[in-house]
Amino acid sequence: MTIRVVVADDQELVRSGFVMMLDVQPDLEVVGEAADGDEALALVRALRPDVLVLDIRMPGTDGIEVAKALAAEGSDCRVLVLTTFDVDEYVYDALYAGAGGFLLKTVRRDDFVHAVRVVAAGEALLSPSVTRRLISDYTRRLPRTPPPEGGERLGTLTTRERETLRCLARGLSNAEIAALLVVTEHTVKTHVSRILTKLGLRDRAQAAILAYESGLVVPGADA
């Protein structure tokens, strides 16, 4: 099945580079390009792509607001944020806004293409340089109030679902969780699906944030 992608970046050369990287892949198709946030929103609404590759800083409506708008609309489009700014606040705000992945623009081509596929499949991906540092350190320094939505429903999770959520919060993939818990990847996918349903969350990124903010995972404990 072909993964349909929209690329949004205000720098034409950068945007064209992303498009070329994706279009040469047999399972990926760039169906639209946007130079600003408003254009990105219009294209996603009209074309209903599987993934939106989104820059944070753009003229007019920025990437964070685009992600928020799509999440509020209940869009099925997955958002992969790419930026030159390795700043915790940007990453954290992007995840809160509903982004399914975050990568720096210095990422290697193969890692970028892999990230598009992973985000399209519903798994969250963060740049390896920021994953644990971002979520654990930032939630420790700047706790959010009121308590995160879904936190009161943690008690509905089974023991194995809580174990899966802890692994997920550490940034582990389904394959890595399966190996650690000695179960199949299919079982892990089932656990993740049930976790999201029970907690009323959109995706793995929001589940990871909730795990830290609720105290289920203690910042730095799994380092």
N, C-alpha and C positions, 0 to 999 in steps of 0.2 A: 504494500500500500504506500502511495506517495504522500510524503509529509509536505503540506503547503505552508509556505512561509512568507511573511511580510517583514521587510527590513526598514527600520526607521532610524535615520541619523542625518543631522543637518550638514555634515561634511560629505560632499559628493564623492570625493575620492575614497574615503573610508567606506561609505555605503556601497560603492561599486565593488570594492574589494571583498566585502562580505558576500555580496550577491554572486560574484564569480566563484568564491569558495563553495557556496552551496549549490549553485546550478550545475556544477560538474558531477555532483553526486547522483547516482541513479535513483535514489529513493527520496530525493529532496527537490522541491520546485519553488522558486521564488515567484510569487504571484503578484507582488506589488512592492513599490518603494515609496517611502515618505520622507520629506525633508523637515517636517516639524510634527509636533504632537497632535495638532488638530487634524492634519492629513492622515496620520497614523490611525487615529480613532475612526475616521471616515472609511478608510480602507478595510479595517478589521470588521466594521459593521456591514460593509457591502460585500466583502469577499469571504468572510468567515474562515480565515486561515487556521491552521492547527497551532502555529507558533508565531509570535511577534517578537522579533529581535529588536530591542529598544534601547536607544541611548537615553541617559538621564537628562543631560543638559541640552535642551533644544529651544529654539525661539518659541514664544507663545506658551502653549501648554507643555510643561516639561514631562519627562518620562514617568515620574512618580504620579503625577495627576492622571496620566493616561492609564497607568496600571490600576489606580483607584477607580477610575470611571468604568473600566472593563469589569472589575470585580463587582462593583455595585450593580452593573447590568446583568450579572450572572453569565458573562461570556464564557464560552468553552475554550476560547483561545488561550494558550499557555504563553506566558511572558518570560523571555530571557533577556535580562538586562546586561548590557555591555557598556563600560565606561572607562575613561582614563583615570578616574579619581578613586584611589584606594583609601576611601574615607568611610569609617564605620557608620556614620549617620546616614550616608547615602544608601549603603547596603541594607541597613536595618529598616529604613523607611520604605525601600523598595519591597522588601519581604512583607512588611505590614500592609503594603498596598496591594499585595496579591501576586507578586512576581514569583515564578517558580524556579528561577535560577539567576545567578549573578556571576559575571566573569569580567576580569579586567581586559582591556583591549590589547594587552600584551600577551594574551593567551596564544598558544600555538594553534596553527590551522586545524590539525587533527583533533585537538581538544575542543575547539570551537564547534566543529561539525558534530562531534560526539555529544556535546552539550545540547545541541538542537534536538538530536534524536532522543536523548534522555528526558528532556523537558516535555517533548511531545508525548512521551509515554506516561507522563504524569509523575515522574520522579523529580525531586528537587536537587539542583546542583549549585554549589557555590565554588568560587575559585579556591583551590586548595590552600592558598596563602591566607585566606580570611575565614574559612569555615568555623573552626572551633573558637578562634580568637574573637571573631565577630560576635557570635551568639552568647558565649559564656561571659566574656569580659563586658560587653555592652549591656547585657541584662543585669549584671551585677552592679555596674556603675549607675545606670539609669533605669531603675525599676518603674514600670508603667502602672498607673492607677487610672480607673479602677482595675481590679483583678481581671486578667485576660478572659475573654469570652470562651466558654468551654471548660474552664478550670474546675468549675463545680461538678462537672460530669466525669472527672477522672476516676471516681469511685465505681463507675459502671464498667471499667475496663477489667478484663481478666488478667491473671498473673502473667500469662504469656504475652498478652497485648501490651502490658506495661513494660515488659522486657524489650519488646519490639520498639516501643516508643523511645525508650532510653537509647537504644542503638541508633534509631533514626535521628535523634537529636545530636548524636556524635558525628553525623554526616555519612554514615555507612550506607552503601548501596544494598539493594535487595539480596544480591549474591553474597555480599559480606555478612549481612545479618543472618542469612540462611546457614552459612558456614559456622558462624559463632554460636547459633542456637541449635545447630544440628537438625535442621528441618529443610524442606524443599523451598525453592524460590516461590513456587505457587502458594505454599502455605504463608510465606511472608507477605505476598501480595494480598492474600485474604485478610491477614491480621491488619495490614495498613489500611485497607478499605474499611474494615470495621472500626478502626480507631477514628478515622476521619468522620465516619457516619455518626458514631456515638458522641464525638466531641463537637460536631457541627462545624467542622473546619473544611477549608477549600482544598488544601494540598499539604504535602510533606513539610514544606518550609514553615507554614503556620503551625503545624504540629510540633516542629522542633522548637520554635520560639515558645510555645505554650509549655513545653516540657521544662524549659529553664525557668520561665517566669512563675510557674506554679510550684517550683521547688522539687519536682519529680527528679530532675537532674541538677546536681549542685555544680555551679561554675567551677571549672578547674579540676573537678574530682576525677574526670576520665582522661585527663591530659597524659 
